[in-house]
């Protein structure tokens, strides 16, 4: 508040790579130019061929856009994009599984080497555009069938010396010739498919051939004695036991947009390429779908900047749209501006932002922003099918709107090992840069990046080994197994790591940490201290350590899933891969009372007379009263205030003092299921409301509102309780953000909100905080992990204001008096979408947006003055330069069911 202004606040680049021979969009990192970011964009256009490697490790598919994609079958992760000179009609892996052959539309066969992902050779097969390739694994031959001459050409895959051709006898020839594998071909004639043994040149089996799809829509697994054929775009016919000369009708499997089919090496699965671009896996014994490789991105049709709004608008294929707000660097939901086929002339591809000119270059797979001199500023990849984006700078910094705990479609690639994807978590801590697009266009200087050679990149292992649900108590016992990490292939000498700081989440919300954190003597940025307090010892003689969490479950309807995720960190706070397990929830046996615990703290009276405030207690009371309007909750208000009484002679005497550090701590402890020894003391001070304080559940809401003084010193933020001392040197008497983090960590509410109406309050979430799974221990990290919302009244270097004219602080006035009052249309002012209800997100957002202009409206008379007729102009100095600006750190869940009613 205004009086606190008396306190003192102590306080290498590489060029962006163009589309590489193996990548859809990449950027080199400044720390190590051999590391690039790979975006798994999927197939943009429908695939025309698909093939498994001989060991089932890889799957490849070619598409109409003249590219070949390669995936890791076990993980479903896309590994490479190979640009081809023409579309490949048929592809096959050579025996080693590290070389790929592609029969192209021009009749040539391109040979790709996997370790380097370079095209090493081209041989000619046919003059037709429908040649097919296969591999004879045991013999080491590459075969290519020429349907024009009915000849099968062969090459030795070691020397690429041509071998004797196989020419089919006239009696075996058909209208089409298709290679099925290295030992069998299919000839199609007279509505019949003949499977031919290429060694004996005899027919092994026959199948009906009515209404056949393209040539590659046939597949054979001689090992499993199975044959598959697509006779329409919407079905696959599967024939088993094909040893007989004539086959039965077969099993018809529903499919969608079939273009190509392939069996896995053991015949256990079928993969087909669909019109949509997906690769679909089916179990071959019953045709059930087991997995799907989806296409994430889509072709960019056009992009440009709307000068009036500073929106970068992107028009995508299939008439999809996306707008970037250049001020924030994120996606905006404003529908007023939308680039389409008809209004492209209204947008410019050579634009300016913050007086810096830049150009937008459409590369179809991605956008590239360049300086006037043609130097790259950044690459923007849009994964429009999941509504996500990735912005990559030339030095490897990136931003994304994906959940960093579960990033899909992006990974790192290290030179020399391009087929080994490195999870994004490896470089997340240093390279993830929120609002990167806006910062780059604004020319903002950013800190240097560390050298990757100094980073331990080995990931430990975290798995969820067991979950047992107690339906009566609605508690899940979740057992985590953690292992140290080892990777001898690392070239920087750091080949092992211990396991640190394991975190368990229930539906994305922090439910427990192992080991339990202790804030005593903790240095938030000290990695040595972090290691000491976060290390998990694997018992001698054991491969893993285990820990079981007891996790409360929300009351829910039957058949709803609860998803548990867990991860840990290595010694350099590199995140492990995320373990994910879902279980069925349990419905409550009786109706559950949802409670909203409102802890409202207002400190007017301090020991130092110079720190006295006038309206902090009123702010706390207003917040507590406003929360009574919450719908669907039993509201439990706990008012913790400290105030004085002014005598007629002007002297001040203590009136109430319930806002001491111990009071705040002990109330929060009861909500965490702790501190029962202090209940009697609190009851004597606060009354019977204390008996309603109990361990919260995922059905509950907790709101902590603090109105009083805030203080920063050397990057640390403190709120000042009533007993915080006579001056600002007694840090132990204050409440640090680290202490507040410790008190809130075990408060397991389904929704949590914190409102800090104090000076410098945004410093509670430190500058440079990155919302993601970083392994930090400050208030910002806790808010992210618990999906909290924190509304801070001011910027980190600013003061908060209380007004005698309003009788309270500006933030509380904007929240309560304005936000929950009706406008002329009858809707509450904070009802942003005008649906008749105010959600928690709308309420907090209204205050964030309103406060900067509220004081000016007060001075101009737009806001009715209810107390002092002449507001003190000294409450806000230099308002044009430095208006109070709140900050909302919103990590709340997307589904915001907490609403205020319209009753007055």
N, C-alpha and C positions, 0 to 999 in steps of 0.2 A: 504494500500500500504506500501512499505517497511519502509518509515520513521515513520509510526505509531508504529513501534516496540519500539520507545522511550517512549510511554505511558505505564502506569502501570495498569494492570488488578486487581482491588480490588475484591478484592473478599472474628416361632415355627413349626415344621413340623410334619405331620402325614403320615403314609404309604399309598400308593395308594391302594384303594380298588380293588379287583378283580371284575370280572363281578358279580354284586350283583343280588339277586333274582328278582330284579325289574328293572334292569338297563342294558343298553348295554355297557356303559362306564362311570365310575364315579370317582370323586376325592374329598377327604375331604378337606375343607378349614382349614388353620392354625388358623384362628380366631375363628372358631366354627366347631368342628368335626361332628356336626349333619347336616351340609349343604353339599350337593353334586351336581355336575354338571351332568345333564342328557342330553345325545345326542339322539335326535329323529331320529333313523337310518332307521325306516320304515321296511317293510317286505323284507327280503333278498331273499326269495324263494316264490313261488306262494302260496297263501292262500288256505285253504281247508274248512274253515267254517267262518261264520260271524254272529254277533248277536247284537241287540240293547238292552240296559237296559230298564226296564219297564217305566222309566221316560224320556227316550230318551237322557239322559245326557251323556251316555257312549256308545261306540261301541267297540266291541272286535273282533279279527280275529286270527285264528290259521294258522300256515304255516308248510311247509315240514321240516323246520329246528327245529321242536319240541319246538317252542316258541309260546306264545300267546301275542299279542300286544293289548293295550287298548288306546283309544283316547277319548279326550273331543270332543263331537259332535259339540258344539257351536263354538269352536275356531279352531277345526281341529288339535289341538296340541296333539302329542303322549305323553302319561302319563307313561306307564309302559311296561316292557318286562318280561313276566313270563316264566322261563324255565320249560318245562314239561318233564316227564319221557318218553313220547312217543308222537307221533303226535296226535292232537285232531281232530277227524272227525266231531264233532258237539259240539257247545258250547251254553250256555244259562245263562242269568242273573237270579238270584233269586229275589223275589219280592222287596226286599229292594233296589236293584240296587247296593249293595255293596258286593255281593258275586257272584262268577262265578263258573259254573260247566262245566267240559270239559269231553266229552266221547272220550276215547283214543283208539288207534289201538289195544291195548291189551285187550279191553273189559272193562277196569276199568273206573270209573268216578272220576276225581280229583276235589276237592272242594277248592276254593281259597277265602280267606278273604281279602277284599279290604283295610280296614284301615291299615293293616300291610303288605299286599301283600305277605302273606305267605300261603302255602298249608296247610289247616287245617285237611283235611280228604280225604280218598279214599274209595269208595265202588265199589263192583263188580256188573256188569250189564250183561255181555255177554261173550261168548267165541269167538265171531266174531269180526272183526275189523271195522264194520260199524254200531255200535249202535248209536242212536241219543238221545239227551236230550231236555227237555222242562220243563217249570215251570207253575204250576197252581197258578196264582197270588193270587186269592181270598182265596183259600183253604190252601195255604202255602205248597204245595207239590212240590217235585222234581220228575220228571218222566224220565225213561230211557227205550227206546224200544229195545228189543233184537230181531233182525230179524231171529235168528236161531230158537228160541222157539215160536216166535210170541206172546211173553208175554211182558207187560209193567210193569216194577217195579216202586214202589213209595216209597218215604221217606218223613217224616215230617222234614221240613227244620229248625225247632227250636231244636228238640231233636235228629234228625237223626235216629229215630226209624222207622224200615221198616213198611210199611202199606200193606194192601191187594193188591196183584197184579191184574192187568186187563188182562184177557186172552181173546183174540178175538175168537168169534165163527168161526167154520170152514168155513162158508159161506163168512166171511169177510176177510179171510186170503189171502195174495198174495205172490208173489215171494220176495217182499221186504216190510218192515214195517218202516215208517218214522214218527217221531213226528213232527207236524207242530206248535203246541203251547200246552199249558197245558190242552186243552179241545178237541183237534182234532189230528188225525193221518191220514197218507196216506198209503193205501195199493195199490201196483202196481201188476196188473195181466192182461194178455190177452190184452196188448197194451192199458190199461186203468188205470187211477189213480182214486181211490175212496177216497173221504174225509169222514172220519168216526167220528161221535160224540162219544166221549169216555164215556159219561154218559149214553146215550140211546143205544149205540152200533148200531146206524143206519147210513146209508149212506146219507150224506148231499148234496153231489155234485159229479159229475164225469167229468173227462177231458181226452183228448187223451194223450197217453203216448208213441208215436213213438220216437225212437232215444233219449231216455232220457240221461241226463248227470248224474254225480255222485249224490248220495242220497241227499246231502244237497243243490242241485240246485232246490229245491222246497221251496216255501214260501207262507204262508197264513196270511191274515189280516182279521179275522172274523169281527172285528169291522168295517172295511171299506168294507167288502164283496168283497175282492179281493184275487185272487190267481195268483201266478207267477211261471213259470216253464221255465228252460233253456233246450231247445231241441237241441241246438248246442252251440259250444264255442262262436259263434258270434251273438247270439240273445237271447232275453228273450220274452216269450209269456205271456201277461198279460190278465187275465180274470177278468171282473167286473160283479157285480150283480150275485153273485154265489149262491143265494138262490134256484135257480132252480135245478132240478135233473140232467139236462144235460146242459152243457155250450156251447156257441157259439165258433167261431174260435179264438176270442181274438185279442188283439193288439200286433203286432210283433215289438219289440224295438231292434234296432241295439246295439250290445255290443261287447266287445273284450275279448276273453279268459275267459269266465265265468266259475267259479268253485263253487261258493256258492252264495245264495241269502238270504236276510232277509228284512222284512218290519219293518219300524219304528212303535212305539207303537200305533200311531194314523192312520197308514196306508198311511200317506201322502207321504212317500218316500220309495224307495227301495235302498238298498245298496248291491252291488255285489262285490265279491273278484275276481280279474283278475289274469291271468297268469303272468302278469308283476310285480305283487306285489302291485299294486294300489287297493285301495278301492274306488269304484265309486258310487256316489249318483245320483239317477234318481228321477224325479218327477213322482209319480205313476199315475197321471191323463193323462199325455201325453208322458211320457218316456224321457223328456228332462233332460240332465245332469245338475246338480246344483252345484256339488262340487266333489273334488277328493282328497283323502289322498294318497300322493305319497311316494314312497320309495326313500330316499335320498342316502343311502349308498349301498355298494356292498361288496361282500365277497372278502377278501384279499387272493390272491393265493400265493404270495411270496414277500419277501422284502429283500433287501441287500444293502450294500454300495459299490460303485465303488471307489476304492482307488485313482485312478488317477484324478478324478474330485471332490471328496468329495461330491458326490451325494448319497442321500438315495433314491433308486429307488424302486417303489412299482408296482407290477403287480396285477391287479384286475380281477375279473371275467368278462367274455365277452370280454377279451383281451383289457381292458383299462389299461392305464399307468399313473403314476404320479411320478415326480422327485422333491425331496427337496434338495435345496442347503444348506448344513450344515453351511456354512459361514454366510448366511443371515437368515436362518430359514424359508425361504419362498419357494414357488414353482418356479422352473425354467422352461423356455420354450425351453431350449437346447435339441434338439432331438437326439443329438449324442449318448447319453446313454439311453438305455431302456431295462429294465429287462423283459424277456419273458419266455415262457416255455422251450426254447431251450438253453438259455445262462446262466442259474442260477448258474452254477459252476464258472462263472467269477465274481460273487459278493459274499461278505462275510457277514455273520450274526453276526460275532464277529469282531468288527471294532475298529478303534481308530480315535479320532479327537482332535486336540490341545493337543496331548500327553495324552489323557484320553481314556482308553479303555471302550467299552460298548458293550452290546449284544442287538440284535433285536429279539424279540419274537413275532411270528405271532399268534394272538388269533382269526384270521379270521374276527371278527367284528371290530378289532382294532389292532394296533401295540403297544407293550410295550417295551420301551427301559430301560435297566437295567445296573447297575454297574457290575464290575467283581464279586462282592460279592452277586449279585442277588437282590440288592436293587433297587426299581423303580426310574427311572429318570423322565420319563413322559409317557403319553399315547397319541397316535396319532390316531384320528378318521378321516377317509376320506369319505366325502360326495361326492363321485365321480360323481354322476348323476347331480350335480349342480356345479361341479368343485371346491368344497370348502373343507377346512380342519379345524380341531380344535385340538390344542395341549394343553394338560392339565398336569400341574405339580402336585406332591403329595400334595402341600399345597393349591391347588385350583386356582393358577394363570393360565391364559389361553391366547392363541393367536389364531387368526383366520384370514382368508382372506375374510371373509364376511363383508359386509357393516354393521357397528355396529348400524346404525340407523334403520336397517331393518333385524335383525338377524333371521334366520329361522333354525329350527331344533335343538336348544339348549336352555335349561333353567335350573334353579336351583331347587333343591328339599330340603325341610327342613324335618328333621326326625320327625315322628309323624303326618305328613300331606303330605304323598307321592303323593296323588292325586290332590294336589293344586300346579300347576306349578308356579314358581316365575320367572318372566322375567329376562333375562340376565342383563338388565339395572340396576337391583338392586345393583349388586356388580361390575358393569363395571369399575367405576372410579378407584378402588384400585386393582382389580384382573386382569384386562386386561393388558397384558404385551407384547408389540411388540417384535418380534424376539426372542421369548421365547425359541424355540428349540436350536438356536445357543447359547444363554446365558446359558442354562442348560448344554449343552455339553461342554461349555467352563469353567464351574465351577464358573461362575460369581456370586458374592455376590449381593443379591437384598434386598431392604428395607423390613422391617417387615410389616406385614399386620395388619390392625386394627381389634379389636374384633367386631363381628357383633352385639353384644348386645348394642353397643354404637351408632349404625346407625339407623336413622329413615328410615324404609323400606316402609312406606306408600307412594303410588304413587298418585299424583293429577291427575285430568282428563282434557284432552285437546281434543276437537272435532272441526271439521270443519263443522259449522252449515249451511253455505250458500255460494254459489259462483255465482256471476252475471258477465257475460262477455259482455263488450262493444266491438262489432266487428269493429266499426269505429276507435276507439282509440286504439284497441288491448290492452285493460286493463281489468284485472279481479279484481273485488271487492270480497275479500275473508274474510269471517267473522269467527272468532275463538271464541269458547266458552270455558272458563276455570273454573274449580271447584276445591275447596280445597279437600284434600283427608282425608278419615276416614277409619279405619280398627280396630274395637274393639278387634279382635282376636289376635293382636300382643302381644307377651308375654314380651316385654322389656319395657312396659309402654309408648312407643311412638306410640300412636294410631291415630294421626292426623297430618296434615301438611298444610301449606299454599301453594299457587301456585307462582312460580317464573320463570322469564326469558323464556317466550314462544318464540319459533323460528318457522318461516314459511319458507318452501322451495318450489321452483318451479323446478320440474324435478331434485331434489336433490341438488339444489343450493340455498343458503340463499337469501331470498327475503325480509325479515323483521323481526324485533324483537319487542317484547312488554314486558316491557316498553322500549322506545328508550334508548339505553345505553348512559351514560355520563362518560367520562374518568377522569373528574376532581377529583383529590384526590383519584383515584382508586388504590387499592392494589391488584395486580393480583391474589395473593394466599390467600387473606384474606376473609374467608367465611362470617364473620360478615359484612364486607363492601359490599360483594356481595349480601347478603340478603337485606341489606338496600336499595341498588340501583336497585334490581331486583324484589322486591316484587310486586305482583298484588293484589289489594284489591277487594274483592267481596263486592258489595254494600250492606248496611244493608237491611235486609228483602229479599234479592235475593239469589238464589241458585248458581248463576253463574255470572261471569263477561264476557263482550263481547268486542271484538275489531275488526275493519275492516281494512284490508290492501288493498291498491291499488297497484296491481302488473302488471308490463308490461309483455306482451307476445311477443315471437319471431314471426317474419313472418314465415309462414309455409304453407305447402300444406293442402288441405282439408282432413278431416277424421283422422288427427293426434291428439292423446290424449296429454293433458298436465296434469301431475300428481302433485298435491299439497300434501305435508306432513307437519305435525306440531307436536311439542312436547314441553313440559315444564319440570320443575324440582321441586323437593320438597326442603325442607329447608336444606338438606344435599347434594344437587346437585345430587340426585338420579333421573334419567330420568323417565318421564311418558311413557306410551305406545304411540306409534306413530299413529296419525290419518292420514288416507290416503283417498283422493277423487280425481278422475280423471274426467276431462271434455273435451269436444271437443274444439280444438283450432280453430282459424279463420285465413283464408288466407289473406294476404295483398291485398288490392284493386289495388295497383300499385306496380311495382318493388321497392324493398327496397334497398337503398344504405347502404352497410355494411361498417362501419368505423373502422379503427385501430388507436386508439389514442396512440401515442408513446411519453411518457414523459421521456426524457433523461436528467439526471442531472449529471453534471461533475464539480467538485470543485477542481480547482488548487490553487486558492488564498484564504488564511485564514488570519485572523488578526494576528495570531501568526506566525512569519516568519519561525519558526521551523516546522510548519505543512504544508508548501508549497509543492505542488505536481507538477509534470511536464506534465503528460499525461492523467489526469482525464477528462479534457475537450475533448481531442482527443477520449477517450473511448466513451463518450456520443455522439459525432458526428458520430463515426463509427456505433454505435448501431442504431442511427436514420436513417442513410443512408442504413444500411442493411435491415431495416424494409420496405424500399421502394420496396423490392423484394417480399413482401407478395402477394399472389394470391387471388383475389376476394374481396379485400378491397380498399376503398379510405383511404390512409394513411394520418393521420394528425400528423405531427411531431412537438413537442414542445421542443425546446432545451433550457434548463436552465443551463447555465454555469457561472462560476466565474473564471476570468483569469487576469493575469497581463502582461504588456509589458516590456520586458527587453531592456533598452536603451543601446546605444553603450558604455556608460561609466560604464555599469554593474548595474546601478540602476533600480529598479522596480517601475512601476507606474500602477495604476489600469486601466484595459482596458474594462472589462465588469463584471457586478455583478448582475446576474439574478438567482443565486442559493441560495437566502436567504430563511430562514424558511417560511416567509410569502408568497413568490413566489410559493414554492412547495405546501403549504397548499391551496392557493387560486386557483391554477390550478386544483387540485383534487376536490375542492369544486364545480367548474363549471361542472365537469364530474358527480358529484352527484346531479346536479340540484340545487345547492345552491350558495351563495356568489356573486350574480349579482352586488352588490354594488362595487365589486373590479374589474369588467371587464374593466372599463376605465383605471384604473391604470395599469393593465396588458397589455392592448393594447398599451399604450405608451411605455412600456418597450420591448414587444415582437413582436409588429406589428400585421398585419391583421389576422395571424393564430389564434389569440385569439377569433375572431368572429366565428371560426369553432368549438369552444369548447361548447358543450351543454350536457344536461343530456343523458348519454349513455343508450342503450337499450340492450336487450338480443341478438340482432343480432351483437353486436359490440365486439371488442377486445380492451383491455387496457393493455399496457405494461409500467411498471414503471422501469426504469433502473437508478441506482445510482452508480456513481463512485466517490470515495472520502474516507474520513476517517471514520472508525467505532470505537466504544469504548464500553467497558463493565465495569460495576461497580456493585458489589454485586448482580450479576445475572441479572441486567438490561442492555439492549442493546440500544445504541444510534447511529444514523448517524449524521454526523456533516455538517450542511449547512455552507455557506460562512460566515455568521454572528454569528457563534457559540461561539464567545468570544475569549479572549486572552489566556485562559488556559482551562483545562478540568473540572473546578469546576462549571461552569455556566450551570447546567443541563437544566434550563428553556429555554436556548437559543439553545439547541440541539433538535433533533427530536427523541423522545423515540419510541420504538416499540409499546407502548400503544397508543401514539398519532397517529402514522401512521395507526394503526388499526382503530381508530376512523375516520380518514379522508377517509379511503377506504371502510368503512362499507356500505355506501349508494351508492357506485359506482356499479350500477347494470348491469355490462357487462356480456355477455354470456361466455366470456373467459377472464381470467386475468393472467398476468405473471409479476413477479417481479424478477429483476436481481440486486443483491447487490454485487458490486465489491469493498469491503471494508474489513478491518481487522476485525476479530472476528465476521463476518457477520452471521455465523450459529447460533450465540447466539440470533438472532432475533426470532428464533423458539427455546424456551428454552430446555435445556437438560432434558430428561425425558418426553417431550411432547408426549402425546398419541393421535394419530389421531383417533378421534371418537367423538360422541355426548356427550361431557363431561360438557358443560355449562361453560367453561372457557372464558376469554375475551382477551387473548393475540393474537399476530399475527399468531401463529401457528393454534389456534382455528379458527380464521377468514379464514385462507387459506383453512383449511379443510372444513368449512361450505360453502365457496364460490367456492370450487373446483379450487383453484388457484394452480399455479406452482411457486415456489420460488427457484431460483438458487443463493446460497450463495457462494461467492468466496473462503471462508476459513472455517475451523473448528472453533468452538467457542473460542479456546485458541490460534489461529494461526493468522499470518499476511498475507495480500495480497501483491502482488509484482507488481511493474511497471518496465519495462525494457527500458533503453535508446536504446538498440540494436533494440528493436521492435517498439519503439515509442509509446507504450501503455502498459496497464496492461496485464498480462498473460491470464486472463479470457477472456477479450474482444478479444485478438488476437486469442484464440482458437475458440471463437464463430464466429467471422467475417472473419478474414483473412484466417484461415484454414477451418473452418466448412463449409463456403459457397464458397470455391474454389474447382475446379475440380481435382480429382485424375487422375492417368494415364488411368483408365478405362473410363474417361469422366464423371463419376458420382460425385456429390458433396460429400465432405469428410464426412459430417454429415448424408448422406443418408444411414442409417444403414441397411435397408432392400433392398437397391439397386433397388428401384422401380421408380427411376427417379425424386423423389420429396423429399423434406426435411420437415417433420412435425415439429411442435413446440416441441414436446416431443423429437424427434430425435436430434434436434438442441441443446437443453439444455443438453441432455444426453451426446452428443459428448464432450461438454466442460467439463462436470464433469469428464469424463473418461480421457480426454487428458491432462489437466493442470498438474497433478502430474509429468508427464514425459517431459513436454514441456521445462522446464528450462534446464534440462540435455541435451536435444537435441539441445538447443540453444548453450550451452557451447561446445558441441562436434562438432558443425558445421552441424548437420543434418538439422537444420532450418536456412535458408538463412538470414543473418544479413543485414538489409537494411539501418541502420544508423551507430551507433558506431561500428567501426571495432574491438574494444576491450571491450566487455561488462564488467561492473563492477562486480567482483566476490563477493563484499560485499552485493549485492542485496539479496542474499540468503545464509544464513549461515547454515552449517551443513545440506546440502540437503539430505544426505542419511538417516538421522534420522527424518527429519521434513520437508518433501516436502509439498508445498502448495496443499491442497486437498479440492476441492469444494464439496458442498453438495446440492443435488437436492431434495427438498421436493415437491413431485409430487402428488397432489390431483386432477389433471385435469380429465375431463370426458374421458371415454374410446374412444369415437368417436372423434378423433383428426383431424378435417378438415382443420386446419390452416397449410398452407404449403408455402415454399419459392420456387420461380421459379429458373431455372438454368441460367437466364440471368445475365451477368456480369455488 
